[in-house]
Amino acid sequence: MGTERHRREMERAVEHLPPLPARLGAPRVTLHLLSGKRFWYQTAFCLHSFAQHCEVGVDADIYDDGSFDERLVAELTRLGPGLRFHPAAAIRARLDEYLPEDKFPVLRERWRNYPNIRKLTEPHLGSQGWKLVIDSDLLFFRRPALLLDWLAAPNRPLHAVDCQESYGYSRPLLQWLAGAPIPPLVNVGLCGLRSEALDWHEIEAWCTELIVRERHSYYLEQALVAMLAARQRASLRRQRTTSPSQTATKSILLVR
């Protein structure tokens, strides 16, 4: 009951959020978020809390999980002109172009039945450049210095560090597929990757082997990012962020 009441309170509070600070003349950064009817108000507070603690302008690419309607789009658009929506129809067209069903049957099945995989496909498919994808339930309470430094000059992957390792698959299998030691505690609540570095044929093969050998897992996306990170040497730098849906503190890992 308390969680539902708080959700309604947050939805009402969005109406009183001012537009994101314009920061005219300042550099701009872009965040990428998967959102929809269940999470739109979290997206608004996430972006607002990030922007309030930055000296840069904040833009956002928001990817429709298939549940947005015109009212919710209007609610978020009110936050400023830097919000760009990717509607479900355009996303499906890009899937058909870059991940055709006959060549990527496992990824397409996972896209339909496992929404978490969309945090990989939606921002990166058919695209180029570095992108920081973040979960809508993150809130920022001070300047996110590490993220701003990375956004200003990204040169290696970035991901959050979890309080407990959750990959859903055995380490020996992950390591065999990646051909490298798997890093510990990967969390994809914050994930910075370079779009053109993702080999979708390899990711399709990884998904196929994981599912055939050890079945489906809710943590598939996290396992995939752990394998991508395994290809890199890792150095750890930490910064606190807080999620209202989690009591644990997440850290951030820059992989090089």
N, C-alpha and C positions, 0 to 999 in steps of 0.2 A: 504493500500500500504506500509506504513512504517513498519508494523509488518512483512509482507512478505519479505521485503528487509532485515530487521534485521535477519530473519530466515536464508536467504541465506548467509548472512555475517557470521553468527555463523557456518553454515555448512562448509564454506570455511576455517574458522579459526581453525576448529578441526584438519585440516591437519598439522598445525604448533604446536599443543600441544605435548610436550615431553612425554615420558612414565611416569607413576606415580612414585614418589620417591620410591626406593627399600627399604630404611630403614633397611639395613641388620643388623640382630641381635636384632632388636626392636620387641616388641609385635606386633601382627597383629589383625586387626578387620575386620569384614565382613559386608557389606551393601547389601541389597536386593532391586532390582529395577525391575519393570515391564516396558518394553520399546518396541520400534518398529520403523518403518519407519518414523513416524511423530515426534518421540521424541529422536532418537538416539544421536543427537548432544547435546541435553540438558543433557542426561545421561553422556556424556563425560565431559562436563563442570562441572556438579554436582560433579562427582567423583574427578575431578582434583582440584576443589576449596576446597573440603573436605581434600584431601590428602596434599595439599600445606600447610595447617595450622595445621597439626598433626605431632607428633613425632613418630607415629606408622606406620606400613605398612598397606596398605588398599587393601583388596580383595573385590570382588563384585560378587554376583550371579545375573545374568540378565535373566529375564524370557521373552521369545518371545511372543508378543501379536498376532503372526500369520503373521506378515508382514515383518520380517527380511529376507534379502537375503544374499548371500555370501559376497557381497561387503561391506555391512554395518557391518556384523560380523567381517570382516577383519579390518575395520576402528577402531572398538572398541577394538579388540584384540591387536592392536598395542599399546594400553596404558599399557600393561603389562601382565605377565603370571598369575596374580591373578584374572583375569576376567574369570568367568565360565558362559557359556551359557546353558540355558535350552530350547532346541528347542520345537516347537509347538507339534511335534509328541510325544515326551516323556511326555509332559504335559498332552496331551489327554489320553495317556495310564495310567498315574497316576490317572486321573479323573475316568476312567472306573474301575480302581481297588478299589479306596477308596470312590468314590461318584457315584455308579452305578445309571443309569437313573431310574430304577424301584423303588429304595429306596429313591432317592433324586431328584425327578422331578423338584421341584421349584429351587433348587440351580443349577441344570444343565441348566434349561431354563434361569436363570439369568446369568450364565456363558456365554451362547451364545449371549445374547442380552444386557447385562449390564457389560461392561468391568471392571468397578471399583471393582466388586466382586472378580476379579482375584488377586487383591492385598492381599486378604485373602487366596484364595485357592492355588495359585501357590507357595508361599513360605512355607506354613504351612501344606499342605495336605500330609499325610503319612510321616511326618517328626517329629523330636524331637529337643528340645533346644530352647533357646531364639533367636529371629531374629528381627533386626531393618529394617523395610521396609520404604523407603523414596521415595518421588516423584522426578522425574527427573528434575523438573523445579526449584529445590532449589539450591541456591548458598551460599557458606560460605565465610565470609570476615574476620574471626578471628578464633582462636582456639575454637572448639566446646566442651568446657570442660565438660558440663553436659552429652552430648552424649558419650564422651570418657569414662567418669566415669561409665555410665550405661553399655556400651559395655564391659568394663573390669570386671564388677561384676553385671550382671543383676539379680535382685531379685524381681521385680514387674513390671507390665505393664507401658508403657510410651506412651504418645500421645501428639501431638501439641495442643495448645489452640487457637481457632479461634477468630477473632474480632467480629463475629456475629454468633449466633447459627443457624445451618442449619442441621436439622435431617430429615426433610421431613415427619415426622410422629408426632402425638400429644404426648405430654409428658405423659398424663395419660395412654395411650396405651403402650408406652415404659416402663413406670414404672411398669405396671401390668405384662407385660411379664418378665421383669428382676427380679421382686420381691424386688426391692430396688430403692431408689431415684436416678434419672438420673443426672449425673454430667453436669454442664454447658459447652458450648463452645468447645466440643470435635472436633478436626480436625485431620484427618488421613494422612496429608501430611508427618508426621513422626509418625510411629506406631511400638512400640516394644511389642511383645507378645510371649508367650511360646507355641510352636506348639502343644504339647501334651495336653495342657490345653483347647484346643478348642473342644467342643462337637458338632460334625457336625450334629448329630441328633437334638440337641437342636436348632442349627442355622437354620436348615431346618424348624423346627416348628415355630421359630420366623418369618422367611421370609414368611411362609404361612399365618400366622395370620396377619402380617402387610399388605400384599398385599390384602388379602380377605377383611379386615376391612377398609383399607384406600388407596388401589390401589398402583400402582408402584410409586417409587420416585427415582430421580437421587441420593439422599443422603442415599440410603439404607445402603451402606457399613458403612457410618459414624454413622448411627443409631445403627447398630449392634455393633460397637466398643463402642459406648456410653453405651449400655446395658452390654457389657462385663466389662467395667470400673465400672459400677454401682455396681457390685458385690464386689468391693474393696473399702476400705476407701481411700480417696484422700488427698494428700498433694501437694501443688503447689510450684514449683520452676521454675523460668523463665530464658530464654536465647533467644537472638535475632537471627533470621535467616531471610533471604530475598529471595523472589521468584520474578524473573523478570516478571512473568505474573500477579503479585499481587502488589498492593501498600501497603497493610496492613502488619504489622509485626506479625509474629506468635510467640507464646510462647510454652513452653514445659511443659507437666504435667507428673509427676511421680505418679503413683497410688499405694497406699499400704494399 
